[in-house]
Amino acid sequence: MNKKIVIVNPALTPDQQGYIRQIAEEAGYNVVFCASNKEALPHMEDALAAYGRGAELTAAGKNLEWFHSVSAGVDAYLAEGAIANPGMILTNSSGAYGVTLAEHTLMVTLEILRRQPEYERAIAQKNWLKGLRQKTIKGSTVTILGTGDLGTEIAKRFAAFEPDQVIGVNRSGSSRCHAFTRIVKPEKVEKVLPETDILVMALPGTPQTYHFMNRERIALLNSEAVLVNVGRGNALEQDALAQALREGKLHAAALDVFEKEPLPEEDPLWSCPNLLITPHVAGNLTAPYTVEKNVEIFCSNLKNFLEGRPLMHIVDRNRGY
């Protein structure tokens, strides 16, 4: 039997490829490195394990025993027909992206609070603009929707800026991270939104989180509040956000994720006032630390798989994470 493992991660360095190959070959497995999903598809039918991104891979892998997603988000694999082998174990790279996403969140929040987009426009016109009213994280109330790896890393960094409180929102109502002042369950979120100065969305993409921040909840935020979404685009009702920004009912927002990507040219968000847009770059495999952590997680699981031990980072398909 051909014991094949397919790898689709163009961000890997030659040393990382060599390390993966060594682990697999010592256990009697053949490794196929592919530059794209298109190149990988012909190898998927008889592959026993794979490491990559995209439901087209799992849909073609009828003999796949294990698939490790390069991404932390796994909503693409939850649709009907996305996984050919019902018994396949799905694991993800949760834990690899928290640092880079948290730094991005802090960056865009400070840009908004310190009025950096407006200063940049003025400087481009050689206008020596001064005196714009600024805000601080210090003394503010920060609410983070989702307290997994991403939410926890964000909370740690915001806590260093001495906010009045950092509120976490999750299903359990508890967290081990001491950076959170308190934790509330989703059904109580309406009580904390009016007191929130900075709202950070770090939610996974599940049926339960779809449009979690809908028109009604956005309306509960005060007009000086800032909203940042680095989780999943469909957790936010974009049209409602755009209306709140245009009507001055929300101070500003920063979005790195969207319901449809790439964001269509005709989408009204492009011209929305007080909105900072980044093209889903907060958590890509562009920082060396992120790539190294991603590979570390995969290789730990690869050793477990090859030696018959339980895998880590297993996705609960019912929950979606």
HUWOCOR-V903210 format. One record per residue. N is the residue number from 1. SS is DSSP state (A for helix, B for strand, O for the rest). PHI is phi in degrees with one decimal (none if undefined). D_LAST is the distance of its C-alpha to the last C-alpha in whole Angstrom. Layout:
# HUWOCOR-V903210
n: {N	N}
ss: {SS	SS}
phi: {PHI	PHI}
d_last: {D_LAST	D_LAST}
This chain:
# HUWOCOR-V903210
n: {1	2	3	4	5	6	7	8	9	10	11	12	13	14	15	16	17	18	19	20	21	22	23	24	25	26	27	28	29	30	31	32	33	34	35	36	37	38	39	40	41	42	43	44	45	46	47	48	49	50	51	52	53	54	55	56	57	58	59	60	61	62	63	64	65	66	67	68	69	70	71	72	73	74	75	76	77	78	79	80	81	82	83	84	85	86	87	88	89	90	91	92	93	94	95	96	97	98	99	100	101	102	103	104	105	106	107	108	109	110	111	112	113	114	115	116	117	118	119	120	121	122	123	124	125	126	127	128	129	130	131	132	133	134	135	136	137	138	139	140	141	142	143	144	145	146	147	148	149	150	151	152	153	154	155	156	157	158	159	160	161	162	163	164	165	166	167	168	169	170	171	172	173	174	175	176	177	178	179	180	181	182	183	184	185	186	187	188	189	190	191	192	193	194	195	196	197	198	199	200	201	202	203	204	205	206	207	208	209	210	211	212	213	214	215	216	217	218	219	220	221	222	223	224	225	226	227	228	229	230	231	232	233	234	235	236	237	238	239	240	241	242	243	244	245	246	247	248	249	250	251	252	253	254	255	256	257	258	259	260	261	262	263	264	265	266	267	268	269	270	271	272	273	274	275	276	277	278	279	280	281	282	283	284	285	286	287	288	289	290	291	292	293	294	295	296	297	298	299	300	301	302	303	304	305	306	307	308	309	310	311	312	313	314	315	316	317	318	319	320	321}
ss: {O	O	O	B	B	B	B	O	O	O	O	O	O	A	A	A	A	A	A	A	A	A	A	A	A	A	O	O	O	B	B	B	B	O	O	O	A	A	A	A	A	A	A	A	O	O	B	B	B	B	B	B	O	O	A	A	A	A	A	A	O	O	O	O	O	B	B	B	B	O	O	O	O	O	A	A	A	O	O	O	O	O	O	O	O	O	O	O	B	B	B	O	O	O	O	O	O	A	A	A	A	A	A	A	A	A	A	A	A	A	A	A	A	O	O	A	A	A	A	A	A	A	A	A	O	O	O	O	O	O	O	O	O	O	O	O	O	O	O	O	B	B	B	B	B	O	O	O	A	A	A	A	A	A	A	A	A	A	A	O	O	O	O	O	B	B	B	B	B	O	O	O	O	O	O	O	O	O	O	O	O	B	B	B	O	A	A	A	A	A	A	A	A	O	O	O	O	B	B	B	B	O	O	O	O	O	O	O	O	O	O	O	B	O	A	A	A	A	O	O	O	O	O	O	O	B	B	B	B	O	O	O	A	A	A	B	O	A	A	A	A	A	A	A	A	A	O	O	O	O	O	B	B	B	B	O	O	O	O	O	O	O	O	O	O	O	O	A	A	A	A	O	O	O	B	B	B	O	O	O	O	O	O	O	O	O	O	A	A	A	A	A	A	A	A	A	A	A	A	A	A	A	A	A	A	A	O	O	O	O	O	O	O	B	O	O	O	O	O	O	O}
phi: {none	-77.3	-89.8	-112.1	-121.8	-103.2	-118.5	-127.3	-149.6	-61.3	-78.3	-65.1	-83.3	-56.6	-64.2	-67.1	-61.3	-63.1	-66.0	-62.6	-60.9	-61.3	-59.5	-69.6	-68.2	-65.0	-97.5	87.5	-105.3	-98.8	-108.2	-117.0	-92.3	-124.9	-84.0	-154.4	-64.9	-59.9	-68.9	-80.0	-52.8	-62.4	-93.4	-74.8	-59.7	-109.8	-78.2	-95.5	-148.3	-153.4	-135.0	-177.7	-141.7	125.9	-68.2	-64.2	-72.9	-69.6	-71.0	-93.4	-92.3	-68.8	-107.3	-63.8	-93.2	-151.3	-129.5	-106.3	-80.9	-60.2	-88.2	-83.5	-73.9	-128.0	-59.5	-64.9	-91.3	-93.8	-72.2	-60.8	85.7	-75.0	-123.6	-72.5	-101.5	-59.1	-88.0	-64.9	-89.0	-109.0	-122.5	-131.1	-104.5	-59.0	111.6	-89.0	-107.9	-57.7	-64.9	-66.9	-68.7	-66.5	-64.3	-62.6	-60.1	-64.3	-59.9	-69.8	-64.3	-66.3	-57.6	-69.3	-63.7	-93.0	63.7	-61.1	-57.1	-71.0	-65.5	-64.6	-64.8	-66.1	-64.6	-61.4	-99.5	56.6	-103.5	-80.9	-81.5	-138.1	89.4	-66.3	-68.1	-113.2	-124.7	-128.5	-71.3	-55.2	83.7	-91.7	-106.9	-105.9	-116.0	-116.1	-85.1	103.4	-124.0	-75.5	-56.4	-63.9	-60.5	-67.6	-64.6	-65.0	-60.1	-58.7	-74.6	-67.4	-59.9	-67.4	-93.9	59.6	-70.5	-65.3	-159.9	-121.3	-100.5	-104.6	-124.7	-150.6	-72.0	-82.5	80.2	-147.4	-157.2	-86.2	-80.6	-75.6	-70.6	-82.0	-71.6	-158.8	-123.9	-126.3	-82.6	-54.5	-69.6	-105.2	-64.0	-61.0	-78.3	-98.0	-60.4	-62.7	-93.3	-82.4	-96.2	-129.6	-107.9	-112.5	-100.4	-129.4	-91.5	-76.3	-92.6	-135.2	-58.0	-73.7	-97.8	-59.4	50.3	-56.4	-90.5	-94.7	-57.7	-67.1	-74.7	-60.3	-66.6	-78.4	-71.4	-77.5	-67.5	-99.1	-78.2	-119.2	-117.2	-127.1	-118.5	-125.0	-90.4	-125.6	-61.6	-79.0	-80.1	-122.0	-82.5	-61.6	-61.1	-68.1	-62.7	-59.2	-64.9	-63.2	-67.8	-66.0	-91.9	72.2	-88.9	-143.7	-65.9	-166.9	-149.7	-133.9	-122.6	-108.7	-128.7	-141.3	-65.0	-128.7	-129.6	-61.1	-63.0	-57.2	-59.3	-86.1	-65.3	-66.0	-62.5	-57.8	-106.6	-73.1	-71.0	56.4	-123.5	-100.3	-109.6	-126.5	-84.7	52.7	-116.8	-64.9	-122.0	-71.5	-83.9	-112.0	-99.1	-53.5	-60.3	-64.0	-62.4	-61.5	-66.0	-60.7	-65.3	-60.1	-63.8	-62.8	-65.6	-62.0	-71.0	-60.9	-62.6	-62.4	-62.0	-69.1	-100.2	75.4	-92.7	-59.9	-86.5	-102.3	60.6	-70.1	-87.4	-85.1	-67.9	-71.3	-81.7	91.8	-161.8}
d_last: {32	31	28	27	24	23	22	21	21	24	24	25	28	31	30	27	27	30	28	25	28	30	27	27	31	32	30	31	29	29	27	28	27	26	27	25	23	26	28	25	25	28	27	24	26	27	24	22	20	19	17	17	15	16	15	19	19	17	19	22	21	22	23	20	19	16	14	13	12	14	11	8	7	7	8	11	11	10	14	16	18	15	15	19	19	17	17	15	13	10	9	8	11	9	12	15	15	15	19	20	17	19	22	22	21	24	26	26	26	30	31	31	32	35	36	35	35	38	40	39	40	43	44	44	47	48	48	48	46	46	45	42	41	38	35	33	30	33	33	30	28	24	21	18	15	12	13	10	12	13	14	16	17	19	20	22	24	25	26	28	30	31	29	31	27	24	22	18	16	13	13	14	17	17	17	19	19	23	23	22	25	23	20	20	17	17	20	22	21	24	26	25	25	29	29	27	28	25	22	19	16	13	10	7	8	8	11	12	12	14	17	16	19	22	25	26	24	25	28	28	28	31	33	33	29	27	23	21	18	16	12	12	16	15	14	18	21	23	26	26	26	29	31	30	31	34	36	35	33	31	32	29	26	24	22	20	18	19	19	21	21	24	25	28	31	32	29	31	29	31	34	32	34	32	29	28	26	24	23	20	21	19	17	19	20	23	24	25	23	20	21	22	19	17	19	20	16	17	20	19	17	20	22	20	20	24	25	23	21	18	15	13	9	8	5	6	7	8	6	4	0}
